[in-house]
Amino acid sequence: MVLQVICSGRNIDEEVLAELMRGNNSEEVILAATPEVLSAAYARISRDPRPVDELRADARTEVEKSRKSTENIVFSMGHHSVAEHAVLNFDLMGLSRLAVEALEQHRLCSYTEKSQRYITLKGDYVVPEEIKGKPAEKEFRNLIENVQNKFYFDNLEALEQWHTQAPETEVLLQRMKIVPENKQFKTREAYEARKKATIEGWAKEDARYALSMATEAQLGFTANARNLEHVIRNFKYHNLAEVRELGAKLYASAREVIPSLIILADKKDFAKTQKATLNEEFLRLAWVDRLTANIVVLNQSDSPPKERKLLTKANEVDKEVISALIIGRGSMPLTKAYHIYDNMHPETRVNYVKKCLEHLSEYDTLSREFEMGEFTFDLVVSSSCYAQLKRHRMCTQLPGAYDLQLGVTVPSSIKGIGREKEFLEVMNKSAALYENVGGGHGIVAADYCLTNAHRRSVITKMNLRELYHFSRLREDAHAQWEIRELANAMCDEARKVAPVTTMLLGGKDEFAGIRSTMYGGPK
């Protein structure tokens, strides 16, 4: 499928929407059906004494004037937050999983992908421009169609049978409450159908470890104008042609709807409207790569062997969080709160935190005081696991390049059905073409040859509040097995350095038991 970017939705003024619903399709109403009406109205709030609804009325009756006003306020005066009031939705189709990774690094946008757990793939994939028409194209197509995809389809049934019979399956189903006595299932047939669908999903998840990162994806993408422009500008100099094409199509689509809010994304338009030049050299980042390479070469011989630790750094989490809780919403100096903490008996600290969390449920978000505790993790994850890790966008994630030296992740089910040797052959053939295309030598397009099993390092920094959220979702039985194992390991490390404030870490399915252990009562 050709890469498609379809603007599927926008936010518009309620009065304009009402006119459209009444069948008023006049040129004036159609022109006013743009998010710029809201941005223009809200841009004037701070300096115009009129009520907000009057500002909206003015903005929708003089759209072209509103657009010029918005350009001036957002770009000349620098009030970029005004652009956040305009929101666009996009259907993205025919995009590779590798390009999706580039898109979803933008943390303040929203994404919903078709899930490979619930949908059986058809084998569609992207042939990148960097490989099209080159000698490697034939090898690339053969690798995906006759090696990677073939393994996926050939082993789905066997993997489903393995999961059906595996001892841990019943344990997970119990934790997920997929049991006959669950009143959610009105009939035995409903229970059996859910159980079968769940096991089929596990099989698909494991089989996809053999699939290429060129595999096509589809997703819904939502962004406000400010963040959308940030995405477009970043993509202008991306090292993958597919991502550059995505940026260009997003730009063309957005300019049709909100021309006054997508200015920085085009250097010529910005210079024309603002009488200024825009230096985008920093977006290329090539100089950073060169400097880094030189530093590494100069210092390589003096470097000790790399020691990889899961938890590389944490502040005094218990002290920082408990001290912040002591301050609460008061005006006590932080130094005084530290002093109080230092003089608290260890048991008093435990009892204090237990009291603070007494009414916490598995669905509650912890208070911001828990953001004071920070952890830095040095993770090594497969592409499949990273696809889920990257969804936790508000924490800091610095993904490294895919690295053959980090090996691959082999699902235990693939070992269980006796296909590990064949699986590793798929990995070896993928790695061979990766190197032939130029992987490891700055040719990022070679990553299309790799699979969901190939690994990368991701430096991840989370505060304790984020870690609790991560734990609730990813230590839960519903989570995919690799990220569940990763979350278990990360939370175990956190518990070692902050035993008091991490007492209620755990998946949603485990929360009742953890709470019972802390406070007593039924599990």
N, C-alpha and C positions, 0 to 999 in steps of 0.2 A: 504493500500500500504506500502511495506517495504521502509524504508528511502533510498533514492537514491541520490547519489552525482555524477554528471557526469561533467567532465571537458569538456566544450563545446566550448571553444575558448582560444586563446592566441595571444599575439603580437609577430610577428617574423620579422626578417630583410627583407627589401624590395627586396634585390637581391635574397634571398632564396625563397621568394614568387614568384618572376618572374621565377626562375628555375622550381619550382613546376608547375606553370601554363603552362610552355613549355613542360611539361610532363617528366621532369627529376626527376625520383624517385630513384636516386642512394643513396647508404647508406650514403655517405658524405652529400648530400643535406638533407636527412631525419634527420640526426643527428643535422644539423645546424638549423632545424626548431624549435628552442627553444628560449624563451625570454632571456635566459642567454647570448646569443650572444650580445644583446643590452646592457645588464647590464655590461658585461665584457668590451665591447668597451668604454662605457661611464665612467667606473671606472678608465680607464687609461688616460682620457682627461687631468686631472690636472698636470700629471707628464710626459706625453709622448709628444714630440714635433711634432709628425706626425699629419696630418689632421685627422679629425674625421672619414671621410669615409674610410681612410686607416686603422684606428683602427678597424672599423667594418669588413673590409675585412679580417684582420688578425684573428679576433675573430671567424668568421664563418668558416675559413679554419682549425683552430685548436681548436675544441670545448672542448675537454677534458682538454687541457692546459688552456683554458679560464675559465673553471669551477674551476680549482684549484686556478687560479689567483683571481677569484671572491670571493671564500671562504676566501682567505687570506685578501683581501681588505675589505670585508664586516665584517668578524667576528674577525680576529686578529687585524686589524687596526681600526676597529670600525666605518667604513664609511657606516652605515646602509642605508643611503638615496639612495645608488646605487641600492639597491634591489627594489626601487620604480619604476625603469624603466621596470621591468618585470610585466606583467599584465595577470591574468587568469580570465576566466569566467566559472561559474558553473550553471548547472541546478540543483535545489534542489527540490525534490519531496517527498511526504510522511512525511513531517515535521509538527509537531503540531504548532498551533499559539503561544503556550507558549514557544516553542523552538525558534520560529521566534523572539520573544521579546528579548531573550538572544543574538541572532545573531545580531540584528539590533541596539544593544547598541554600536556597534563599528562604530564610526561616520565617519571614513574616507574611508569607502567602499561604494559600490552602490548596491541598491536593487530595484527590481520591482516585486510586488506581483500580483497574480491573485486577482481581486477585487470582493468582495462579493456584491458590488453594481450592477455590470454588469453580474455576473454569478450566476445562481441558484445552490446552493450547493447540492451535492448528499447524504450528510449525512456521508461521510467518516471521520473516526477519528483514533487517535493513542491510543493504549492501552500501557501505559508506563510499562517498565520493573519492576518498583517498585510495580506495582499492579498485573501484570500477575501471574497467578497461586496462588494468595492469595484469601482468602475468599471474599475480597471486589471486585474482578474482575467481578463477576456476577452482583453485585449491580451497578458497574460502567457502564457496558454495558447497563443495563436496564435504568439507569438514562439518558444516552446519547440518546439511540435509542427510548425509549418509553416516555420520559419526555421532554428533551430539544429539540431534533430534531423534535419530534412530534408537539410541540408548533410552531416551525418555519414553518413547512409545512402546518399545519392546518390553520394558520392565514395569509398567504401571500396574498390570494385573498381579504380577508376582509380589510387588511391594504392598499392594492392598491385602493380599493373603497373609503376608508376614505380619502386618500390623493387626490383622484380625486375630492372629494366634499369639502375638507377643504377650508375655506375662504383665508387662507394665501398662498394656492397653486398658485393662479393667480398672487399674488404679487411677489412671487419668480420667477415664469415663466417670468414675465415682466422684472425683474431685470436680468435674465439670457438671455433675448432677444429671448426666445422661444415663439414667437408670429407670427401670420400669415403674418404680413407685413414685416417680416425680409426677405430680398432678398436672404439670404443664402438658404432658402427653395424654391426650384424651383416649387414645386407643393403643393397643400393643403395636399396631402397624405404624403409628406415628413415632413411637419410640424406636422401632427397628429402622425406620427411614432416617431418623436423625443420626443414629449410631452409624449406619452405613455411609451417610454423607460425610460424617466426621472422619471416618477411617479412609475414605476415598481422598479427602483433603490432605490427610497426612501423607498418603502415597504420592500424590501430585507434588507436594512440597519437597519430598525427598528426591523424586525423579528429576525435578527441575535443577538440581545441583549440576546436572550434566549439560544444561542448556547454555547457549551463548549469550553474552551481554549484548549481542546484536538483535536478540529476540524482540519483536515488536510489542509495544505496550500502548494502552489507551488510558487516558485519565481526564478528569475534570480539574481545571485550574482556575483559581480565583485570586485576584490581586487588586489592591487599590492602585490608583494611578502612580502614586509616588514609588511604590515597590515595583510595579510593572516597569517603570522607566529604569529603575536600578537593574532589573533583570536584563532588559534590552541592551543597556550600555555594557554590562559585563559580557554579554554574548557577542558583541561586535568584534572582539579580538580573541575569541575562544579558539583553542587549537584544534577543535573538531569542526569540520565543515557542516555537519548535521546540526550542531548547536548554533553555529552562525546563521544557518538557514532558519532555524526556529526563531531566533531573535529577530531576523528580518521580517518574518511573517507575523510575529506578534506586533511588531512596530507598524506594519502596513495595516493590520486589522484595527489596532487601537487608534491610529490616526484618523480613521474613518469616523470614529465615534467621539473621541475627546481630543481634537487637535490642539487645543490650548494647553493641555496638560502633559503632552509628550513632546517636549522641546529639547531637553538636554540630551535625548537619545539621538538627535541628528545634529551634527556639528554645523552644517550649513544653515539649517533653520534657526539654530540657536544664535549664530552670528548675525543672521539677517534680522531677527526680531529684537535681539538685545544689544546689537552693535558691540559685540564682544567676541573674543575667540575662546574656544574651549580646549584646554590641554588634556588630552585623553591618554597621554603616554603611560601614566601610572596604571591604566587598565590592562596594558599588554603584559606587564610583570616579567618580561623577558630578562630585564636587567637583574631582577632578584634571582632568577635561576642561574645566571652566569656568576654572580657574586657568590651564591651558595656553593656552586660547584667548585669555584676556586678555593674557598675556605676549607671545604672538605678535603680537597687534594692536598692543600698545604699542611693540614693537621692530621691527615690519616695515619701516618706512621706513629704519631705520638698518642693516638687514641687507644685506651684499653679495650679489650674485647667487650662487646655490647652485652650488658646484663639487662634482661627485660623483666620488669616487675609489673604486675597487674595494677597495683595501687602505688603510684610513684610519689605522691605527695598529698598531704592533708593538713589543714590548719588544726588548731586545737578545737575540734568541732564541738565537743561537749561544752567546753568553756565558752566559746563564742555564742553558741545557741542559747545556753542557759542564761548567760549574762544578758543577752538581748531580751529574753523572756522576763527577766527580773525588771528590766527597765520598762517593758511593756509600752504603754502609750504615755508614760510620764516624761519627766525632764531630767532624770538622774544622769550624771555624767557616766560615760562608759567605763572610765577608770574606777569609779566607785562600785559599779556592778561587778567588775572583775575582782575587786577586793572582797565583795560579799561571796562570790563564787569560791574564791581561794580559801575562805574560812568555813565553807559548808562541809559538813561530814559527808563522805561518799554516799551513805545511805539516805541522807537528806536530799542529795541531788536526785537520786533515783525516785524518791517519793514525790519530789517537786514536779519532775517531768511527768510521772504517772498521773498526778493530779491535773496537770495542764492538758494532758491528752485524754482525760477521762471520758469525754463525750465524742471522741473522734470515731467516725464510722469508716468503712472501707471505701466510701465514695466521697469523703471530705478531702478538701485541699488543706494542707497544713498552713499555718500562719507564716507571714513573711520573715518572722524571726529565724525560721529554719534555713533561710537563705544565707545566713551568716556562716554556716558550716560548709566547707568546700573540700572536694576530693578531685584529684587528677589521676586518671587511669590511662595506662598505655595498653591499648587493646589490639589484638590481632583477630580479625573476623573475616569470614567468607563474604563474597559479594551478596549471597543470599541473606546472610545475617545483617549486613550493612544496610540492605534495603529496608529493614525494619528499624535498625538503630537510628538511621537518618531522620526518621519520623519524629524523633524527640528533638525538635529543631531549636528549642529555646536554650538548651545547654550548648556549651562550646564544643564543637567537633572539628578537628583538623585531620582530614583523611589523607594518608600518604598514597603514593602510586601503587598499583597492583604489582606485586613482587613475587616472582616465581620461587625465590629462595624461602619464602614463607610457607611454601607447600600448598596443599589443598585440604579441604574439609570433606571427609567421607562419612556420609550418614551411616549409622549402625545398621539400619535396615538393608542397605545395599550390601554390607558385609553379611548380613543375616540370610540373604537370598543367594549368596555365593557369587555375587557379581563384582566383587571388589577389583579383581584383576582386569575385567573388561572396563570398569569405570576408570581405573588408572591409565588404561590405554587411551581412553578418550581424552584424559587430562594431558597425556604426553603428546598426543597428536595436536591438541590445541596449543600447547606450549611451543611445539616445533614451528607451527605456522606463525605464532606470535613473534617468535624470534626472527623468522624469515622476513616478516613485514617490517621489522625494526623495533620491536619491543625492547625496552630497557635502554634505548639510545635516543630517547626524546620523541619517538614517533608514537604519539598517544593513540592514534587510530588502530594500532596493533591490539589494543585492549578489546576490540570487537571480537577477536579470536578467542578470548578467554571465556571461562564459564562462571556460573554462579558459585562454583566450589573454590575458585581461586581467591587468594587472601590479600588483604591490605592491612596496614596498621592505621589505627585511628586514635589520636590523642584526644581524650574526652575529659572535659571538666564539668562537673555537676555540683551544684550546691545540694544540701541535704533535702530541701523541699523538692527539688527536681528528682533526686534519687528515690524519694518516697513514691512519687508518681510513676517513675520507671519501674520500681519494684512492684507496685500494685498491678501494673499491666503485664509485665514481662516475667515475673515469678509465678504468675497465674497459670493454671493448667491449660487454659485456652491458648497460651502463647506457643509459638513455634519452638521446637525443641532446642535449637542452637542458641537463640537469643534468651531462652529460659535458662539454659546452663550458664550463659554469660552473666545474666542478671544475678543468678544465685552466687556466682563467684565474686562479682563486684560487691554485692551486699554483705557477703561473708567478710570481705576485706574491710568494709566500712564498719561492721560491728566490732572488729578487733580494735580499731583506733577510737571509736566513739560508742562504747557499749551502752551508755545511758540514753542518748537521744535517738538511737537507732532501734530501740526496743520493739517498735511496732512495724518495722519493715516486713514485707511479705506480700505475696499475691492476694488478690481479692478473695480467692477461694480458701485461703488459709487464715484470713483475718480473724474469723470467729474463734479459731483455736488459739491463735496468738494472744488475742484479747483475754480469753479465758485463763490462759497461763499467767497473764499479768494481773488480772483483777479478780479471777475466780468466776464462778457461774457456769452455765451450760455452754458447750461448744457449738 
